[in-house]
C-alpha cells in the first residue's frame, strides 16, 4: 500500500509499545504486525500524534528513507489515514464472514454428545462443572439414543454443503455409549459412504479402550484426543474413578492397545491444577519423549483460578515449554495463541478464538438440543430445525459477539486481536457464577506470556 503524500495520517489508537532496553516492540492490538524499532523510529511515529501529511514531515525534517518508513508504518497499522476507522473496518469484515457462516458454507462437523456422564470423578472436570448450569441439569443429561443420533446425522447431512464431513463423538465420556459409536459409524458408511468422505473423531479419557475397541478405532482411522495429567502419582491425584482409584495405568494400557493396532498416541492434553502443577518434573518429559509423544497441550484449569499467581504460572508454562523443546516436543495451549496470531497477516484466519464460532461445526446433546460446543450449556437450536438455526438472528448475534473486535470483555486490551477472549466456556461459566475471577486470572496469564514469547520471537 503506497500512501498519498498529501494524505493526513494519525497514530493508531490501538498502538502498543513494549520497551526492551534501548529498543521497542511496536504492534497494533487488533492487527498485530510486531516490529522492532529504536528511538528514532519511535520518534518518527510520534510525529503523527496530531494529523500530518508526508509532505509536511518532509518539509520539517530531514529523515533518510522517510517514504519507506511511513509506508511500513501504515501497512503495519501503526499509522492510519484520519478518515480510516480500524474497528469499523474489522466490523465490516466480521459481518461478511458471519453471513457466509449462517449460509452454512463452512459447516462440516457434527458433534454427538453420546453420554453426558463419565466413569471418572476428576477433581477439575469441566463437564461436571458445566452440568451445574441449569439448562443441562435435567433433560439434557444421560445417554444419547439411536433415534436422536440418526435424526442429527440425517438433518446434518441434508444441511451441509461439503462432501468431506466430520462426525465427532463427545461427552462426558463417549465410550460409555460404545454401542452408539459403532452404530453411527456403520450407519454413516453404509448409507452415505458413496456420497461423503467421513472423518471420525473423539475426545476420550482413555480408560475404556480395550484391544477390540482399539482395533475398531484404527480400522476407521479415528482422530483420537486423550488426556494424561502427569506422572503416575500426580495424574492419580487429579484423574481418578469414583472409587478414588487412579487412572494412570489404565490410560497407558489404552495407549498401548491403540499402538498395538497401529494407532499410536502422539498427542495428548494435560490440565494444570493446584494438585499437579508442582509434580510435573523434567523426568515426565523424558517419559513423553520415550513414548514418542510429538506434541501436547498444557492448559490451566478453564473454570477455576489456581492458587499460584499468574506470574508464577507463566514461569511454569515457560519452563514446561523449554523442557519440551529440548526433547523436540511441541507444547502449547490457548495461552500461546496470542503469539501465533500476532504474526498472522490474514485477519480471516484469526477472526475467532474458538472453532465453535467459525460455523465449522455444531454439537447435539442427548436431548436433541444443539449447543455451540460439547461443553457449552447454551442451547442454540433443535436438531429438528437445524436449518432454522443457521438462519436465526440469535445464532448470528452469538457468532458476531465472539469475533475479533466484538468481544465486550476484551475491547481495548493490549492483545485484543490476538488472544480473542480465550475459551468461550470460561466466559460462559463466569456468567453462570456471576463472577469474572477466572476470566481475569486467565487474561493476566495471556498478557504476560504473550509479552514474554513476543520478546523471545523478535528480540534476537
N, C-alpha and C positions, 0 to 999 in steps of 0.2 A: 504494500500500500504506500503510494507516494503522496506526501502531503502538499497541498497548495500553500505556497509561501505566504499567501495573504489570509490563510485560514486562522482564525483565533483559536488558540489552544489553551487548555487548563489542566492542572494536575488532577488526576483521578481521585475522587473522594474515597476510593477503595484501595488506595496505595498502602502497602505495608512495608515497613522498614525495620530490618534487624541489623544491629551493628556487631561486627566481629573485628576487634582491633581497629585498624585504620581502614577497613573495608566494610561494605554494606551489602546485604542481600535484599534486593527490592523485588516485590511481586504484587500482582493485583489479587485481592482476596476473592474475587469472583472468577477471574480468568487464569490466574497463575502466572506463568512465564517468569520464573525466578531468574534474576540476573545479578551478577556481582559488579558493584560499582565502587569507585574510590570517591574521595571527597569532591573532586572536580565534577564527576558525573552527577553526584547528588546536588551540587550547587546549580548545575545546568537545569535539572528538573525543577528545582525550587524557584527558578526564574519565572516559572509559569504558575506561581501561586495566584497571580492575577492574570486574566486573559491577555495573551500576547501572540503576535504572529512571528513566523520565522524571519520575515523581513525586519521586524522591529529588533529582534535579537541580533541579527547580522549587523544592523546599524549601530547598536550599542556595545557589542562585544566582538572581540576577535578570537574566535574559537575554531580550532582546527577540526575539519571534517564535521562541521556543525550539522549539515543537512542529513548526513548519515546517522548521527546520533539522534536527531529529532525523529527521523523515520523509525529508528529502532524503538524509541520510547513510545511512539504512537502505536506501532504494531504490537508491542508488548503490553499495551493498555496502561502505561504509566501516565501518559498524557492523552487527553481526549479533545476532540472538537467541542467547543462550548455548546453546540446545539445537539450533541450526542448524549443520550441518556442510556447509560450502561444497563441499568435494571430494566428499562423498557425494551431494550434490545434482547435481553435474555428472556423476558416475559414473552415476547413475540416468538422466539424460538421454542419455548416451552409449549405455547398454545398450538403451534403447528405439530409438534410431536404428540401432544395429547390427542389431537384429532385423529392422528394415524393410529394411536393406541386404541381408542374407543371404536375405531372401524374394524378392529380385530386383526389388523395387518400383521402384528407381531406375535399373536397368540400361538404358542406351540407346546405348552407344558400343562398337564393336568395332574394335580396332586390329590391323591386319595388318602385320607386320614383313616387308615384301616382300623385302628384301635386307639382311643384317646387314653387308655390306661397303659400301665407299664409293669413289668415284672421286677423293676428296681425301685428303690426308695432313696435316690441320690439326694444329698442334702441341699444342693443348689438347683434342682430340677426346674428348668424353665417351663416345661409343660405343666408340671404340678402347680407352679405359682400362677400361671396364666389360667388354669382351670378355676381359680378363685374368682375370676371375673364372672360376674353374674350371668352373662349370656352364654357361658359354656358350662354352667353347673348342672343343668337338667337334661333336656332332650338332646343336646349336642354331644353328650358323653356316650361311651360304650363302643361296641364293635360295629363296623360298617357291614351292612347286609349286602348280599349279592345284588338284589334288585336296585339298591341305591348306587352301587358301583357301576352296574350295567347302564343305568339311566345317565349317570355322569359321563361315561365313555361315549355313549351314543350322541348325547347332546353336544359334547365337546367336539367330536369328530364332524358333526354337522355344522359346526360353527367355524372351526379352524380352517384357515386358507392354505396351510402348508402341507407338504407331503412327507415331511420328516417331523415326527412328534415325540414328545417325552411323556411317559407315564411314571409318576413319582409315588412311591409308597412311603407314607409317613405315619407318625404317631405323636404321642405315646411311643409305644414300641410296635411297629408294623407287623413284625413276625409273630406276635401273639395271635394274629389272624392269618396264619400262613396259608390256610386253605383258600382264602380270598385272593392272596397274592398269586397262587398257582392258577386259579380260575380266571383271573383278569388277564394274565399273560396268554393263556390259551385262547381266550375269547378274542383278544386283540389280533393275535397272529392268524387264527383260523378264519375269522370273519372279515378282517380288514388288512391282512398281511400283504395282499396284492396291490393295495392302494396306498399304503403308508409304510414308511420306514420307521419302526418303533425303537425308541431308546428307553430302556427301563432303568430306573434309579431308586435308591433308597437311602435313608439315614437310620442306622440301627445301632443299638448299644452293644451289639456283637456278643451277646451271651447265648443266643438261641440258634446259632448257625451250626447245625450238625453237618456231618460229611455229606449226607444226602442233599441237604439244602444247599450246601456249597456247590455241589455238582450242578444243581438246577440254576443257581445264580451265575455260574460260569458259562453254562450252556447258552444262556440268554444274554450273556455279556452285560450284566448289571453294572452300573456305576454305583459303587458302594462307599458310603461315608460312615466311618466308625469313630469311636471315642476311646481314649485312654487318658487317665488323669495323673500320670506319674509312675514311678516305680511301685513295686508290689504294695508295700505298707502304706505308701502315700495315696495311691489310687484307691485302696480299700478303705481309706478313711473318709472318702467322699462319694465313691461309687460302690454301693452295696445293695444287697437284697433286703426285703422287708424283715428277714430273719436277722439281719445285721452282718451276715457273712459277706466277705469281699468278692469282687468280680474279676480280679486281675487274671487269675489262672484260666477262667472260662473265656475271657476276651482273647487271650493269647491262643487258647485251644481253637477258637473260631477262626482266628487269623491263620493258624496252621491248616485248618480244614480248607480254607479258601486257597491257600498256597498249594496245597496238595492237588487242587483241581484247577491249577493254572490261573488263579485269580489272586495274585499276591497283593497284599495290602501295602501300598507305598505312600499313603496319605491318611492322616487322622486328625481329629480335633481334640483339644485339651482345654478345659475350663479352669481358669485360675480363681481360687478362693482362698480365704484365710487359712484353711486346713491343709492346702497342698503347696502353696507358693514357695514356702521355705524348704520344702522337702525335695524339690526338683534340683538336682545337682548335675555336675559335669558328667558323672557316670551314666546318667539317664540318656544323655545324648550319644554316649558311646554305644549304649544298648540300641538306640534307634538306628545308628549307623550300621550295626551288626545285623539288624533286622531288614536292612535295605530300604528304610524309610527315606523318601526323597523330598517330601515336603510335609508341613504340618501347620495347623492353626492353633495359636495360643491366645485365647480370648478371656479377658477378665469377665467375671460374672456380669451378665447383661441387666439384671434387675436388683442387684444388691451391692452397695459400695463395700469394698474391702476395708479392713481396719487400718491398713497402712496408708500413708499419704499418697496422692497422685505422683509426687516426685519420687518416692521410694518405689512405687510400682513401675514407673518409667525406667528407673535404673535396672530393675529386674528384667523388664522386657528387652532392653538393650543388651543386657548380659546374655539372656537366652538366645537372642538373635545372633550374637557374636559366636557363641558356642556352636550354634547350628551351622553358621557359615564356615567355620573351621572344618566341619565334617561334610561340607558340600550338601547341606540340607537347607532347603528354602523354608524359612519360618516367617509367618506373618499373622495378620488378623485384621479386624476392622480398623485397628489403630494405625496401620501403615497405609491405609487407603489414601490419606491426605497427601502423602509424599508422592504416591503413584499418580494421583490426579493432578498434582502440581505441574507435571511435565506433559500432560495430555492436552494437545492443542485443539483437538476437535471436541467442542462442547457437547455434541450429541452423544459422545462416548462416555461422558461423565455427568449426564443430566440428572440421574437418580443415584442415590446411595444404596438402594436396595433393588434387587431384581423383581421384587413383588410389585413394584410400581412402574415397571417398564412395559407392562402389557404382555410380557412373555408367558406368564402363567397364572393360574388360579388354583386354589385348594378347596376340596369339598370335605365337609365334616360328615360323620355317620348319619346325622340328621338330614343331610341333603342341603344344608346351608353352605354358601360359598364365602370363604374368607380370603384376604389377600395372600396370606402365607400360612403354613401349617401350625404356627404357634399363635397367630393372631386371634383375638376374640371379637374382632369387628366383622359382623355379618354384613356382607355387601350384596347378597343376592341369593337366589334359589336355583338349583340345577334344572328345574322345570322351565325356568325362564332365563337361560344363560345368555341368549342374545339380547334380552331386555337389559341385562346387567351392563353390557358394553355400551348401550345407548343411554343409560341413565345419567342424569346430571349429578347425582350423588357420587357415582363412580368417577366421573370426570373431575369433580371437585376434589375428591380424595387424592387422585393421582397428581393433580396440579399442586396440591398442598405439600407434596413431598419432593418437588422438583427443585433444582438449583435456583437460588434466589427467592424461593417462595416459602421456605420453612420458617415459620414465625419465630421459633426459639433461637434461630441461627442468624437472623438478619444483623449485619454489622460485625459479625465475628471475623477474626483475622484469617481464618481458614474456611470461611463460609462456602466457597465454591469448590473446595477440595474434600472436606470431611463429609458434607451433605447430611449432617444430622445423626450419623451413626445408625444403629439398628432401630427400625421403627418400633419394635417390641418394647424397647426401653422407654420410648415416648408414650406408648400405649399403657404400659404398666404404671408410669408416673401419673397419668390421668386417672387411672383406677385408684391409685393410692393417695391421690391428691397431694403429691409431694414430688419435687423435681430433684431430690438429693442425688439419685443415681445418675440422672442426666447430667447434672453439673459436675459430678465426680468424673464421669467418662469424658465429658467435654474438656476438662482440665488435662486429662491424660492425652487426648488427641492433640491439643495445642502444644503441650510440652514435647511430645515425641516427634511431632511433625517438625518443630523447630530444630530439634536435635538432628533428625535424619536429613533435613534440608541443608544444614551446615555441612554435614558429612558428605552430601552429594555434590555440593558445588564449591566448597572451600578446599580445594586441593592444591 
